[in-house]
Amino acid sequence: MKDGIDDHARQKQTSLALLWTNLLNEPLFTLYGFLSFILYKDLGASAFAISLLMTLKPLVTILSFYWSAGLQGRGGKLKSNAMWAGFLMRAPFLLCPWMDSIWYVIFAAVNYMFFYRAGAPAWLEILKRNLKEGKRERVFSWSATFAYVEGVILSLGMGGVLDKEPGLWKFLFFGAALVGMVALGVLSRVKVEDVPEKEAIRPTLKELVVRPWRDSLELMRSRPDFSLFQWGFMLCGFGVMLIQPALPLLAVDWLGVSYMEMAAAISVAKGLGFALSSPIWARWFKETPILKISSAVFLSMGLFPVLLAFSPFGLFWFYVAYFLYGVGQGGSHLVWNLSGPLFAGKEESSRYTGVNVVMAGLRGTIGPGIGSLLAVTVGPIQVLCLGGAFCFYSGAFLLKRISFAEKGRTDIEGL
């Protein structure tokens, strides 16, 4: 018995909290997926403004690394870190009904991404402490699946509403942010197991700025398996980021899709792929080395941009591409989020998740800018094919090194 609650009750409490948090977060997360289309179609945002949004989102992801850089020890510290991040990421959307500015919407979107990423290390460390390995993957997968099913329904409804009354997006954001605030009350009830803290030494400003980067580099050097995982994810993630500016150009200018058609692709096709594949990925995750399952994720992600390139020949390919994107996302979501606790073992996992966050920010800072330039100069179809090539190469990159290890070169450091 710890903190007045036994392990079984703690696991049940945490599982329910994760489920309800995902369900309550989904309305805002779903609406956030329409943001670039709202900016482009309804607010008349320029290509520069959309490109700036795509550049700033990953840039602030890197800065969000500092929010959780000093996390360790007390469960209360973990919980307050996650709760403040949850509150701050939603707060600007509460003012949307009174704001007509493109730049305010971009600020709210960038702020959302900062705190969405910032709270991840604390939340995942809470799951690591409160849920046993095996159950953790199962609960995480099913919670995400239920949220995706909810997202399918919400997205279709939101798409229909936005097609008829475009200006209602302001009130949808307000309502979704308000619903998301309820998740903070759910998290506040979770009891988190404490671990002994080392005596803290007050760091200098220079140490606060430099230490997270230094610790991350040392972690990558000391864990070649983790480093290999990161490089594979970097290549695949760069390919996915590269194609982001091409998506609205293809959808609006080439295909002329409506909000409802976009909702059908993102929610029904992608959501169905995610929901059907997530439990399968979770079972495989428990039985398969993480590098091998990661290579499968990267290869499946490569199918999305390649098939999307065929969509000018018929919307059938558009929906098939998004279905396979959902399949890839089902695996990517699981691997990215649970890789930190898995690699950490008995260590504090926030350091590992922090590296995931900052690497995601780095590739996201570079990829959209290059993709935007290429989409304008050579066309969105060519950008899609290039992005797919990066994803396929990342999967082959890991498979090649895994095959070396299986032949006896288990010292992955030498690969």
TIPA-225695 format. One line per field, with one value per residue (C-alpha): chain; y, z, x. Coordinates in nm, 2 decimals. Layout:
BEGIN
cadena	[A/...]
y	[Y/...]
z	[Z/...]
x	[X/...]
//
This chain:
BEGIN
cadena	[A/A/A/A/A/A/A/A/A/A/A/A/A/A/A/A/A/A/A/A/A/A/A/A/A/A/A/A/A/A/A/A/A/A/A/A/A/A/A/A/A/A/A/A/A/A/A/A/A/A/A/A/A/A/A/A/A/A/A/A/A/A/A/A/A/A/A/A/A/A/A/A/A/A/A/A/A/A/A/A/A/A/A/A/A/A/A/A/A/A/A/A/A/A/A/A/A/A/A/A/A/A/A/A/A/A/A/A/A/A/A/A/A/A/A/A/A/A/A/A/A/A/A/A/A/A/A/A/A/A/A/A/A/A/A/A/A/A/A/A/A/A/A/A/A/A/A/A/A/A/A/A/A/A/A/A/A/A/A/A/A/A/A/A/A/A/A/A/A/A/A/A/A/A/A/A/A/A/A/A/A/A/A/A/A/A/A/A/A/A/A/A/A/A/A/A/A/A/A/A/A/A/A/A/A/A/A/A/A/A/A/A/A/A/A/A/A/A/A/A/A/A/A/A/A/A/A/A/A/A/A/A/A/A/A/A/A/A/A/A/A/A/A/A/A/A/A/A/A/A/A/A/A/A/A/A/A/A/A/A/A/A/A/A/A/A/A/A/A/A/A/A/A/A/A/A/A/A/A/A/A/A/A/A/A/A/A/A/A/A/A/A/A/A/A/A/A/A/A/A/A/A/A/A/A/A/A/A/A/A/A/A/A/A/A/A/A/A/A/A/A/A/A/A/A/A/A/A/A/A/A/A/A/A/A/A/A/A/A/A/A/A/A/A/A/A/A/A/A/A/A/A/A/A/A/A/A/A/A/A/A/A/A/A/A/A/A/A/A/A/A/A/A/A/A/A/A/A/A/A/A/A/A/A/A/A/A/A/A/A/A/A/A/A/A/A/A/A/A/A/A/A/A/A/A/A/A/A/A/A/A/A/A/A/A]
y	[0.00/0.33/0.68/0.51/0.32/-0.03/-0.12/-0.27/0.03/0.27/0.09/0.10/0.46/0.55/0.35/0.52/0.86/0.79/0.69/0.99/1.23/1.10/1.13/1.48/1.60/1.47/1.75/2.01/1.77/1.69/2.06/2.14/1.91/2.15/2.46/2.50/2.46/2.72/2.96/2.91/2.89/3.10/3.36/3.41/3.34/3.38/3.10/3.28/3.27/2.90/2.83/3.03/2.82/2.50/2.63/2.77/2.45/2.23/2.52/2.56/2.18/2.21/2.49/2.27/2.04/2.28/2.26/1.90/1.90/1.89/1.64/1.36/1.22/1.33/1.22/1.55/1.74/1.52/1.58/1.95/1.97/1.79/1.98/2.32/2.22/2.10/2.43/2.66/2.47/2.52/2.87/3.09/2.91/3.03/3.38/3.27/3.40/3.75/3.73/3.77/3.79/3.53/3.60/3.53/3.19/3.11/3.21/2.98/2.70/2.74/2.77/2.45/2.26/2.39/2.27/1.96/1.84/1.99/1.79/1.45/1.35/1.40/1.21/0.92/0.90/0.88/0.59/0.42/0.44/0.35/0.08/-0.24/-0.32/-0.52/-0.35/-0.01/-0.09/-0.24/0.05/0.31/0.15/0.10/0.46/0.60/0.38/0.49/0.85/0.80/0.66/0.96/1.18/1.02/1.12/1.46/1.54/1.44/1.67/1.95/1.92/1.94/2.25/2.43/2.37/2.54/2.80/2.86/3.13/2.88/2.75/3.02/2.88/2.52/2.60/2.76/2.46/2.21/2.39/2.41/2.03/1.97/2.16/1.88/1.65/1.84/1.74/1.38/1.39/1.57/1.26/1.02/0.91/0.89/0.67/0.86/0.77/0.91/1.24/1.33/1.64/1.93/2.18/2.51/2.54/2.86/3.01/2.87/2.53/2.54/2.62/2.38/2.08/1.93/1.93/1.79/1.52/1.42/1.39/1.18/0.96/0.90/0.82/0.57/0.40/0.30/0.12/0.43/0.64/0.40/0.43/0.81/0.82/0.60/0.81/1.12/1.01/0.89/1.20/1.43/1.27/1.32/1.68/1.74/1.67/1.88/2.20/2.00/1.86/2.17/2.26/1.92/1.90/2.25/2.35/2.01/1.81/2.08/1.88/2.02/2.02/1.72/1.53/1.63/1.51/1.18/1.13/1.24/1.09/0.80/0.67/0.76/0.70/0.36/0.26/0.38/0.21/-0.13/-0.14/0.00/-0.32/-0.52/-0.29/-0.31/-0.69/-0.69/-0.42/-0.66/-0.95/-0.78/-0.58/-0.21/-0.16/-0.42/-0.29/0.06/-0.04/-0.18/0.15/0.35/0.14/0.16/0.54/0.56/0.42/0.73/1.00/0.75/0.65/1.01/1.11/0.90/1.09/1.33/1.01/0.96/1.03/0.66/0.68/0.98/0.78/0.46/0.68/0.82/0.48/0.35/0.67/0.58/0.23/0.39/0.64/0.37/0.22/0.55/0.68/0.37/0.35/0.72/0.75/0.43/0.41/0.64/0.41/0.10/0.22/0.37/0.04/0.13/0.48/0.80/0.80/1.17/1.21/0.96/1.11/1.46/1.34/1.22/1.56/1.77/1.54/1.58/1.95/1.95/1.76/1.96/2.29/2.18/1.97/2.20/2.49/2.27/2.11/2.45/2.57/2.24/2.23/2.58/2.52/2.16/2.07/1.89/1.54/1.55/1.65/1.36/1.11/1.25/1.23/0.87/0.79/0.91/0.70/0.39/0.45/0.48/0.14/-0.02/0.16/-0.01/-0.35/-0.36/-0.30/-0.54/-0.81/-0.74/-0.78/-1.10/-1.24/-1.20/-0.84/-0.77/-0.47/-0.23/0.05/-0.08/-0.07]
z	[0.00/-0.11/-0.08/0.06/-0.26/-0.37/-0.70/-0.85/-0.76/-0.89/-1.22/-1.26/-1.17/-1.42/-1.70/-1.66/-1.64/-1.96/-2.14/-2.02/-2.09/-2.45/-2.50/-2.36/-2.55/-2.89/-2.98/-2.98/-3.13/-3.42/-3.48/-3.48/-3.78/-3.98/-3.89/-4.20/-4.42/-4.20/-4.24/-4.62/-4.71/-4.46/-4.33/-4.66/-4.51/-4.74/-4.83/-4.61/-4.31/-4.35/-4.41/-4.09/-3.89/-4.02/-3.93/-3.58/-3.46/-3.47/-3.36/-3.03/-3.00/-2.95/-2.69/-2.51/-2.42/-2.14/-1.98/-1.86/-1.86/-1.48/-1.41/-1.17/-0.84/-0.68/-0.83/-0.74/-0.95/-1.25/-1.21/-1.17/-1.47/-1.69/-1.56/-1.61/-1.97/-2.03/-1.90/-2.10/-2.43/-2.43/-2.27/-2.59/-2.78/-2.51/-2.67/-3.03/-3.05/-3.00/-3.23/-3.60/-3.65/-3.86/-3.64/-3.32/-3.46/-3.55/-3.20/-3.04/-3.27/-3.19/-2.82/-2.84/-3.00/-2.74/-2.44/-2.61/-2.65/-2.32/-2.11/-2.28/-2.08/-1.74/-1.86/-2.00/-1.68/-1.48/-1.70/-1.66/-1.28/-1.25/-1.52/-1.55/-1.88/-2.10/-1.96/-2.04/-2.41/-2.41/-2.22/-2.43/-2.75/-2.66/-2.52/-2.84/-3.05/-2.87/-2.90/-3.28/-3.32/-3.14/-3.37/-3.68/-3.56/-3.45/-3.77/-3.99/-3.79/-3.78/-4.16/-4.23/-4.00/-4.15/-4.51/-4.42/-4.17/-4.20/-3.92/-3.66/-3.63/-3.36/-3.13/-3.20/-3.08/-2.77/-2.69/-2.76/-2.53/-2.26/-2.28/-2.27/-1.94/-1.78/-1.84/-1.59/-1.31/-1.42/-1.40/-1.06/-0.90/-1.02/-0.74/-0.87/-0.71/-0.57/-0.61/-0.40/-0.52/-0.53/-0.34/-0.58/-0.66/-0.78/-1.14/-1.31/-1.61/-1.84/-1.69/-1.73/-2.10/-2.18/-1.96/-2.14/-2.47/-2.31/-2.13/-2.45/-2.64/-2.36/-2.36/-2.74/-2.71/-2.42/-2.57/-2.94/-2.97/-2.87/-3.10/-3.39/-3.32/-3.32/-3.66/-3.82/-3.68/-3.79/-4.15/-4.16/-3.97/-4.20/-4.50/-4.33/-4.24/-4.60/-4.75/-4.51/-4.72/-5.02/-4.86/-4.86/-5.21/-5.34/-5.16/-5.24/-5.57/-5.75/-5.61/-5.49/-5.19/-4.95/-4.57/-4.57/-4.82/-4.61/-4.30/-4.47/-4.55/-4.22/-3.99/-4.16/-4.38/-4.15/-3.83/-3.95/-4.04/-3.70/-3.50/-3.68/-3.66/-3.31/-3.12/-3.37/-3.33/-2.95/-2.95/-3.19/-2.97/-2.67/-2.87/-3.11/-3.06/-3.09/-3.38/-3.59/-3.53/-3.60/-3.94/-4.02/-3.91/-4.13/-4.43/-4.39/-4.35/-4.69/-4.86/-4.77/-4.99/-5.27/-5.30/-5.24/-5.56/-5.75/-5.62/-5.92/-6.11/-5.87/-5.51/-5.44/-5.41/-5.18/-4.93/-4.96/-4.89/-4.58/-4.46/-4.49/-4.32/-4.03/-4.02/-4.01/-3.75/-3.53/-3.51/-3.50/-3.21/-3.00/-3.08/-3.04/-2.71/-2.54/-2.67/-2.38/-2.10/-2.29/-2.34/-1.99/-1.81/-1.44/-1.52/-1.53/-1.87/-1.91/-2.04/-2.32/-2.41/-2.40/-2.67/-2.87/-2.84/-2.94/-3.24/-3.36/-3.33/-3.52/-3.82/-3.81/-3.82/-4.14/-4.33/-4.39/-4.52/-4.77/-4.86/-4.91/-5.15/-5.35/-5.36/-5.52/-5.76/-5.87/-5.76/-5.48/-5.65/-5.67/-5.30/-5.21/-5.39/-5.23/-4.88/-4.95/-5.05/-4.71/-4.52/-4.73/-4.68/-4.30/-4.29/-4.50/-4.29/-3.98/-4.14/-4.27/-3.93/-3.76/-4.01/-3.92/-3.55/-3.61/-3.78/-3.47/-3.46/-3.15/-3.07/-3.25/-3.16/-3.44/-3.71]
x	[0.00/0.15/-0.01/-0.32/-0.39/-0.27/-0.11/-0.42/-0.64/-0.36/-0.35/-0.72/-0.74/-0.46/-0.61/-0.95/-0.78/-0.59/-0.91/-1.10/-0.82/-0.79/-1.17/-1.19/-0.88/-1.01/-1.26/-0.98/-0.73/-0.97/-1.05/-0.68/-0.64/-0.86/-0.65/-0.44/-0.76/-0.95/-0.66/-0.64/-1.01/-1.19/-0.94/-0.75/-0.41/-0.12/0.12/0.38/0.15/0.08/0.45/0.53/0.28/0.43/0.78/0.69/0.51/0.82/1.04/0.85/0.85/1.23/1.18/0.92/1.21/1.29/0.95/1.02/1.40/1.43/1.16/1.25/1.14/0.81/0.48/0.32/0.58/0.50/0.13/0.15/0.38/0.13/-0.17/-0.02/0.08/-0.28/-0.43/-0.20/-0.23/-0.61/-0.64/-0.59/-0.87/-1.12/-1.08/-1.14/-1.51/-1.37/-1.07/-1.07/-0.70/-0.50/-0.20/-0.39/-0.51/-0.15/-0.04/-0.30/-0.19/0.18/0.10/-0.10/0.18/0.43/0.24/0.10/0.46/0.58/0.34/0.42/0.73/0.55/0.24/0.44/0.65/0.32/0.21/0.54/0.52/0.16/0.11/0.30/0.48/0.24/-0.07/0.07/0.08/-0.27/-0.43/-0.25/-0.35/-0.72/-0.75/-0.61/-0.84/-1.15/-1.04/-0.99/-1.34/-1.47/-1.26/-1.42/-1.77/-1.66/-1.47/-1.76/-1.99/-1.74/-1.67/-2.05/-2.09/-1.79/-1.91/-2.24/-2.13/-1.75/-1.75/-1.86/-1.50/-1.45/-1.72/-1.61/-1.26/-1.41/-1.63/-1.35/-1.11/-1.37/-1.43/-1.06/-1.03/-1.23/-0.94/-0.74/-0.98/-0.95/-0.57/-0.58/-0.73/-0.46/-0.21/0.14/0.40/0.69/1.06/1.35/1.49/1.85/1.94/1.90/2.18/2.05/2.18/2.31/2.12/2.39/2.35/1.97/2.02/2.30/2.23/1.93/2.12/2.44/2.24/2.06/2.39/2.54/2.23/2.25/2.62/2.57/2.28/2.35/2.02/1.83/2.05/1.98/1.60/1.63/1.81/1.55/1.27/1.45/1.46/1.09/0.97/1.16/0.98/0.64/0.72/0.85/0.51/0.30/0.30/0.20/-0.12/-0.34/-0.21/-0.30/-0.63/-0.76/-0.59/-0.56/-0.85/-1.09/-1.21/-1.47/-1.45/-1.67/-1.45/-1.15/-1.32/-1.40/-1.04/-0.89/-1.15/-1.32/-1.04/-0.74/-0.94/-1.05/-0.70/-0.58/-0.86/-0.82/-0.44/-0.38/-0.46/-0.25/0.05/0.01/0.02/0.32/0.49/0.49/0.64/0.88/1.20/1.14/1.38/1.21/0.86/0.98/1.11/0.76/0.61/0.84/0.77/0.40/0.42/0.59/0.28/0.08/0.25/0.32/-0.05/-0.16/0.03/-0.22/-0.52/-0.55/-0.66/-0.95/-1.05/-1.04/-0.66/-0.70/-0.91/-0.69/-0.38/-0.54/-0.65/-0.29/-0.17/-0.39/-0.24/0.11/0.00/-0.14/0.21/0.40/0.18/0.25/0.62/0.69/0.51/0.62/0.97/1.09/0.95/1.07/1.43/1.45/1.38/1.42/1.56/1.36/1.19/1.14/1.50/1.43/1.09/1.26/1.50/1.20/1.04/1.34/1.42/1.06/1.11/1.44/1.30/0.98/1.17/1.37/1.12/0.82/1.03/1.21/0.88/0.70/0.98/0.97/0.59/0.59/0.88/0.85/0.49/0.32/0.32/0.70/0.72/0.50/0.72/1.03/0.87/0.78/1.13/1.26/1.01/1.10/1.47/1.43/1.26/1.53/1.80/1.68/1.61/1.97/2.12/1.89/2.00/2.36/2.28/2.10/2.40/2.61/2.70/2.50/2.72/2.49/2.73/2.95/2.68]
//
